[in-house]
Amino acid sequence: MRSRRSTLPALALGLLLTASAWGQHHTMNTKVDYDPEPGGGDPNVQEGCPGVTAKITIGGSATSFSPATITVDAGQPVCWTWNATSSHNVKADDGTFTSGSPATSGTFQRTFTTPGTYGYYCQVHGSLTGGMRGTVIVRDTSGGGGEGPGTLQLVSTSYTVNENDGTLAITVERMGGSDGAASVKFATANGTAKAGKDFLPRAGILRWANGDGEPKTIEIPIKNDSAIEPDEAFSIKLSRPTVAALATVSAAVTIHDDDGGCSASVNAPSKLQAAGESASEIRLTWNGESTAASAFHIERRQPGGAFREIASVAPGDGSFLDSGLPGGSTFQYRIRAEGADGSAELSRIVAGATDGPVKACDETRALCLNGGRFEATVEWRGSAAEKSREARGVLLAEAPNSGLFALSPQEDLQLLINVHDGCAANDRYWLEFAAVTDAELTLKVRDTQTGRTWAYFNPAGSTPGPLRDVEAFKTCP
């Protein structure tokens, strides 16, 4: 990197320290188109589906499926049957099956031959994101198969159970191999639903013998009461696997009240943050949870990739530890809030990084600040179709703790960064950052003595900062 005296005019520096623009996007779809005839179901089904054991019912004035989540084996039929005071129907989230137009009574049956998780809803009282919804989980009955110990995973990361269903069954599978004896610990965790009041707590160990690829079930009793209350939620968590790897670590459980009442709108949690804790862990924290939220779905992607859900947690946790990650890597996260009223919002996207290598700052491609203690880099791209490019950095000779970045050799300096020694104040190094660009960019700062890496993501169309993080590096001295 080359060093020179900053020539930015005072106005530009002022803009760097004051610019801030943030956008939110909301969508609404209020039109409902009913399918006039059933589709995607089994032919010639008799009323009530005689002989079918996997049944989902709706009765009286209820506006919920019972049970809301059902688990079957591949090739096993599922029957929906109802005789109610209001009209209902069944429609798949992906549109592959429907019972037709809503009616006060009906029977619909479908045989699921492909393993997977299938969401559905009533078009009168539910939607793709909330309200009167249900889930069919189809297990793979072919066994663990393959060589190696395999992977342990929850069949679903989101469950809904009615308050009067009695018991919720949660299934854990061993997939991709069954060599060796394997085990995993499980435990329930409070959210807005509390152990002893809304459900009975459960904790223990699931075990698989050598060659055993059969799914295991955790049964959680649900307590019923007569109080009118909003939907409540808790989590089931897996930990400390032996032999086999662990693919999913938690699932959110929503308890749907069966006593009536109204639902409030749900908002995504605020102040989402991601911070590396080791070479393989990143912790997410948030606050400002909506009281109407029944679950928070955590999604992750690598820069330039697609988001996928990795876990679902109940309200009240306020944090999540993402583990088993590669060292020196950056990930982006967002949280989708879900509520009973059918609304759902996405949080802002944040970045976190696992600890990188403990080595000297690379002066050929990074800004070396604080005498080389910290290494700062910026990657950016002008459009979603472009590959990320490294920004050009300029070290300030008169301010060795600060530096400037330009997004290309032809552009003016647009980004200011400063690493401040705050060890005397709070035993931390602080990080200050501001910019006058709305390009997509990722800023990373690595402590060369510990490997701890601070990361920040700015989406396209938003101007970052000014930002001061007085907790950035807990790495004094």
Buried (B, 14 or more C-beta within 10 A) or exposed (E): BEEEEBEBEEEBBEBBEEBEEEEEEEEEEEEEEEBEEBBBBBEEBEEBBEEBEBBBBBEEEBBBBBBBBBBBEBEBBBBBBBBBEBBBBBBBBEEEBBBBBBEEEBBBBBBBEEBEBBBBBBBBBBBBBBBBBBBBBBBBBEBBEEEBBBBBBBBBBBBBBBBBBBEBBBBBBBBBBBBBBBBBBBBBBBBBBBBEEBBBBBEEEBEBEEEBBEBBEBEBEBBBEEEEBBBBBBBBBBEEBBBBBBBBBBBBBBBBBBEEEEBBEBBBBEEBBBBBBBBBBBBBBBEEBBEBBBBBBBBBBEBBEEBEEBBBBBBBBBEBBBBEBEBBBBBBBBBBBBBBBBBBBBBBBBBBBBBBEEEEBEBEEBBBBBEEBBBBBBBBBEEEEEEBBBBBBBBBEEEBBBBBBBBEEEEEBBBBBBBBBBBEEEEBBBBBBBBBBBBBBBBBBBBBBBBBBBBBBBBBEBBBBBBEBEBBBEBEE
